[in-house]
Amino acid sequence: MAGPPRRLTGRRAAGAALALLPLLFLGVAFFWPLWDVLRLGLQVDGRWTGERLQAALSDPYVRRLILFTLEQAALSALLSLLLGFPLGWFLTRYRFPGRGLLRAFTIVPFVLPSITVALGFVLFFGRSGYLNRFLMAVLGLGEPPIQVLYTLWAVVLAHAFYNAPVVARFVNAAWERADPTPVEAARTLGARPLRAFFTVTLPLLLPAVLSALALVFVLCTLSFSIPLALGGARYATVEVGVYLYARGVVASFPRAAALAILTLGLSLVLTYLHLWGGGTFSARQGGVGLAPTVPLFTRSRPSRALWLLYLLPAAVVFLGPIAAVIADSFLHPAPGGASPTLHWYRMILSPAWNPFIESSPLAAVRTSLVVGGGATALSLVLGLSVSAVLRRVRSRVLETVLMAPLAVSSVVLGLALLLAFRRPPLSALGGGWAIVLAHTLIVYPFVVRAIRPLWDALDPALPEAARALGASPFIAFRTVTLPLLGGGVLAAGAFAFALSLGEMTAVAMLSGPGVMTMPMAIYHFLGSRDFGAASAMATVLMGTTALAAWAWDRAGSRWLKRDGASADSRPPAENAPLSFASPPGGGEGRVRGNPPPSGPKPSTSRSAARPFGRFHA
Amino acid sequence: MRKLIGFVAALALTTSAVAAEQFVVYASRSFVRWGPAAAIEQAFEAAHPGVDLVWVAPAGAAEMLSRLIAELSTGRTDADVFLGITAGSLPRALAEGLFRPFDPDLIPNLAFVPDDLRVDPSGHVLPFDHGYIAFVASPALAEDLLPRSFADLLRPELRGKIILQDPRTSETGLAFLLWTVAHFGEDWPEYWRALLPNLLTITRGWTEAFAMFEAGEAPLVLSYSTDAAYAYLTVGEAKYRVLTLDGEGYRLIEGLGIVRTTRRPELAHAFIDIVLSPEIQALIPTSQWMFPVHSGVELVPDFARLAVVPEHPVFLDPGEVAEHLDDWISQWQALLGG
């Protein structure tokens, strides 16, 4: 693997110069704005003090926000486990047609914009939603039997929808890697299957399960769109609180900044605990080999009925909301029954100004694409230059600085840029740039994570040869290194694009008249209960995101196959969909999954090519 | 590089949606959805060729007002006029210095607005309509469950059957908070605590609350005393029942003001004069479903017959509101957890 070339002082100078570009960018677009937030939250009349934090913490409302945030995150993690563990088992143990498809399906929540999930939940689980209408018609009831919307459980269920597949992936991956001999030994020694499961298998899986729980807990703590759209006034999280104080409620930037600092602290603590836990768990992972895969449809055990009892509700929870969104986008509601229509699509592709989304719908679609393209381009440039710097200069401090945006939640990032765009130098830019910068900062760490290991795995002799033949460093990079990284860069770009398309948190903080993206337009349509328009926009958004995810998958897997750089034991094609290690958490809540300075370096290609590589490495 | 330039150009296109020749009005979502916004736009653009009137109304009035405050506190807003402020938010708006004083000479139609509707003696905010907050019941609610008093709203049979609005983001919701303060005095938090189980949800704005009510999500909603007239005049039957509580209804006067930072004050005055014109005011009752402020406008007979005027209109003194509102909101937030 490429060692850090430090022989020539000229090289080091070039490295320092190279480091200036990302440092300058991060300084203007990230550290300075973040400094504004810290000053606003921690300074009173130019004096540093904890008064604002104390005042916030002694406000019963803020305390409730914090408690509710933790409560719903814990419940969401447990429910995700309950829904996801059986799915993981199912995928590991049984062989059935469509297994690969179902397994690929577990990545869908990562690329599904969370606002579309919220919309789907309203349409599907609402009192007059599809599920209740169906049940009332079948059972002849006068009252809707499912009353989950407008309660805490709407938020929890939507989070479980997102994160059960995360748990399933963790469990599946751990199980397939687990050594089957202890279980076989236990069975040989006379243990019944259930006993063997509880005494042998479960302890083996426990680290993965705990890792998954911790990850889901972090994701749900920092979730924004779902509590915003489904929680009403009574169920708001800290992240929603920052937004409400900055843009909605009793507008108060100092209180918003104080809350932002609290949520920053919370996310740092959780990230630390999570990484610490993840490190411990992964150390206990060992063994090779695959669990036996039993054909599903030849068994005539009662377990089949049990699976149906699980699969049916799971299918309802997973597919119902999405199907409801797509169905609703093609239906015109009428008293006698809905009729098919393309009206909503004509409406959302209209160039006419819509006061309720403070943009024209068509412009919102266009802005999403332009912002996505801009953020993708910038994050690739930034990601490549950060990777280049970190290859040359192996410094933990520098790595922490260059990857710092990972530790900051999107809503805090949004607040920082909101403040920064009101003063020079950033105030010279249009409002759309704030969103582009926010998305760039959110996305580029994933680009770095994707590209660095690939770059490390590259034979250093090739660009060296180009240099020896007289090419300048830039030419050598452009003509040799970049083409060799090729598919990996393309895949990272497609992933960045998908992430930007679905992101709503930063947009909620930064949107304004004429500066509107698809997810936020869906939120506004949902707020004014224009369900048809919201559904049509959501269907377009899901389609575009799916297209980007598909491109990401293709680019990733084709590259992996051609290059064989993945040292993974599993076939590359199967790993490719998640080859970027950390899930984006539904396009907005991000995993702070970067190894901390103290952690192991992701220096092998294994961790890049495998989902959640860090946890199982 | 060519791509980058193309991208910059494209971004410039999207961000220049609000250009110089546009006149921007921040309004409540309900006004643009229901009220005579289209007619105002038409009249305004006819009188001022080359100016494009742009409504921005993605949220309830109180939320839009907070947004204006947030934007002005850091220097920049697109808004020229704000429409939808009520007496509850007025002290906050004045304290923040959101509006510039209007010049009565530039608003000839102001002469037709009765003095008792002019809520702002300081001359920053003008009324454009008024009405009363009341509860409205759908036919789904049994006759014997119709609440006639504050106590009736607490009946256990109404569990999960009421939709309210958030007083932090909706002027309607704020009016109900003030109403309970006016009715119960210092004991209002106890009443709210008892009321919480009966709430289906607290929405951000009136628009989604009323849409949920119309979709049948709940049979009771906090709305306006004119909703029976609305139902009668739109679907031909008085299907909604307007319910005053203990004979009370909270008095709501909606106003508009010229944003401090506008560069087009003469257009702003012209806009206000159009809103107050008899042609637009005549549209208020049957579109915005409120009472007009223009004294020369005759009410449609059915509207006059069905719009309920409460026996005891309630209105909290603006001075008291100015003094205590922050406390009340904090207390309200704190009791949300139940």
Boltz contact constraints between the chains, C-beta under 6 A:
constraints:
  - contact:
      token1: [A, 60]
      token2: [B, 334]
      max_distance: 6.0
  - contact:
      token1: [A, 61]
      token2: [B, 333]
      max_distance: 6.0
  - contact:
      token1: [A, 61]
      token2: [B, 334]
      max_distance: 6.0
  - contact:
      token1: [A, 64]
      token2: [B, 337]
      max_distance: 6.0
  - contact:
      token1: [A, 127]
      token2: [B, 217]
      max_distance: 6.0
  - contact:
      token1: [A, 128]
      token2: [B, 215]
      max_distance: 6.0
  - contact:
      token1: [A, 128]
      token2: [B, 216]
      max_distance: 6.0
  - contact:
      token1: [A, 150]
      token2: [B, 200]
      max_distance: 6.0
  - contact:
      token1: [A, 150]
      token2: [B, 201]
      max_distance: 6.0
  - contact:
      token1: [A, 232]
      token2: [B, 201]
      max_distance: 6.0
  - contact:
      token1: [A, 232]
      token2: [B, 202]
      max_distance: 6.0
  - contact:
      token1: [A, 233]
      token2: [B, 166]
      max_distance: 6.0
  - contact:
      token1: [A, 233]
      token2: [B, 202]
      max_distance: 6.0
  - contact:
      token1: [A, 234]
      token2: [B, 336]
      max_distance: 6.0
  - contact:
      token1: [A, 247]
      token2: [B, 67]
      max_distance: 6.0
  - contact:
      token1: [A, 247]
      token2: [B, 70]
      max_distance: 6.0
  - contact:
      token1: [A, 248]
      token2: [B, 63]
      max_distance: 6.0
  - contact:
      token1: [A, 248]
      token2: [B, 66]
      max_distance: 6.0
  - contact:
      token1: [A, 248]
      token2: [B, 169]
      max_distance: 6.0
  - contact:
      token1: [A, 249]
      token2: [B, 168]
      max_distance: 6.0
  - contact:
      token1: [A, 251]
      token2: [B, 66]
      max_distance: 6.0
  - contact:
      token1: [A, 251]
      token2: [B, 69]
      max_distance: 6.0
  - contact:
      token1: [A, 251]
      token2: [B, 70]
      max_distance: 6.0
  - contact:
      token1: [A, 355]
      token2: [B, 32]
      max_distance: 6.0
  - contact:
      token1: [A, 355]
      token2: [B, 55]
      max_distance: 6.0
  - contact:
      token1: [A, 355]
      token2: [B, 57]
      max_distance: 6.0
  - contact:
      token1: [A, 356]
      token2: [B, 58]
      max_distance: 6.0
  - contact:
      token1: [A, 358]
      token2: [B, 56]
      max_distance: 6.0
  - contact:
      token1: [A, 358]
      token2: [B, 58]
      max_distance: 6.0
  - contact:
      token1: [A, 367]
      token2: [B, 14]
      max_distance: 6.0
  - contact:
      token1: [A, 370]
      token2: [B, 10]
      max_distance: 6.0
  - contact:
      token1: [A, 370]
      token2: [B, 11]
      max_distance: 6.0
  - contact:
      token1: [A, 370]
      token2: [B, 14]
      max_distance: 6.0
  - contact:
      token1: [A, 374]
      token2: [B, 7]
      max_distance: 6.0
  - contact:
      token1: [A, 422]
      token2: [B, 74]
      max_distance: 6.0
  - contact:
      token1: [A, 422]
      token2: [B, 75]
      max_distance: 6.0
  - contact:
      token1: [A, 430]
      token2: [B, 15]
      max_distance: 6.0
  - contact:
      token1: [A, 431]
      token2: [B, 15]
      max_distance: 6.0
  - contact:
      token1: [A, 432]
      token2: [B, 11]
      max_distance: 6.0
  - contact:
      token1: [A, 432]
      token2: [B, 14]
      max_distance: 6.0
  - contact:
      token1: [A, 432]
      token2: [B, 15]
      max_distance: 6.0
  - contact:
      token1: [A, 513]
      token2: [B, 18]
      max_distance: 6.0
  - contact:
      token1: [A, 513]
      token2: [B, 56]
      max_distance: 6.0
  - contact:
      token1: [A, 513]
      token2: [B, 78]
      max_distance: 6.0
  - contact:
      token1: [A, 514]
      token2: [B, 17]
      max_distance: 6.0
  - contact:
      token1: [A, 514]
      token2: [B, 18]
      max_distance: 6.0
  - contact:
      token1: [A, 524]
      token2: [B, 58]
      max_distance: 6.0
  - contact:
      token1: [A, 527]
      token2: [B, 208]
      max_distance: 6.0
  - contact:
      token1: [A, 528]
      token2: [B, 29]
      max_distance: 6.0
  - contact:
      token1: [A, 528]
      token2: [B, 207]
      max_distance: 6.0
  - contact:
      token1: [A, 529]
      token2: [B, 208]
      max_distance: 6.0
  - contact:
      token1: [A, 529]
      token2: [B, 211]
      max_distance: 6.0
